[in-house]
């Protein structure tokens, strides 16, 4: 990566529900985190769509986006992402067109094709979603038409979206969406914070196949990482036990609320060193400022991405805020 390259940094929020923390408090924490992210210089605050997961409360993604937008001033608010096969393109256009008018110049539309849940729940959301997965590129085109359409003769219109500026981002956790983003000349976001395996292959496809468009002249890439930063390595390791247990739950299908942190005992260390978990946590950076900074610099050097988006699953709100503050200080130093 060129030494003078400025790398933007953003925050991915899942409105994680901690043990003994009610949803009302979770949403308060989400707003506070967005306000702090704005203060710390983060470019975007994106919310992820997940369903039927007790530990994640961002299922009504656009509703929460609007709630956050009303309580912040300049940070971009977006979806990381809306799982398009769960939704009608018309409804997506109407919702994001409305958001784009409510918060001009601040709304991002990130779209993915994964269900964001298990298959049974995905079927309950939209019974024909399997067909919709295959229509993902077509439905992207459909949404774009709703935004640029101004013909009164068109039978179906999303009038609240017409002419509204809402940039679109294509999300992926495999190589499939890299082809789509490249062909359509759109920014590409890779979920390397939980699915790092195909990061480099997907990015190579995106850059190699990218076609300039009316939306983007050159490729623009974003990659996700997990960060648990604290003032000491020992404190960060303790804080990371909550995320570690959460990841184990994801792998085993035994999902639960985010647990309070504990000491990193021998049993947890053994779990952490499990090959499957290590693959998932390849870009999970745990430690003090120096440790996280070194790992972040290495990640940026290896990937050359234009922007990094960071997630952090920390039980205590103040510790989570401190982690994001440390990371913002690291990025400011990298960019100086």
Secondary structure by P-SEA (a helix, b strand, c coil): ccccbbbbbbbbbcccccccccaaaaaaaaaaaaaaaaaacccbbbbbbbcccccccccaaaaaaaaaaaacccccccccccccccccaaaaaaaaaaaaaaccccbbbbbbccccccaaaaaaaccaaaaaaaaaaaaaaaaaaaaacccccccccccccccbbbbbbbbbccccaaaaaaaabbbbbbcccccccaaaaaaaaaaaaccccccccbbbbbbbbbbbccccaaaaaaaaaaaaaaaaaaaacccccccccccccaaaaaaaacaaaaaaacccccccaaaaaaaaaaaaaaccccbbbbbbbcccaaaaaaaaaaaaaaaaaaac
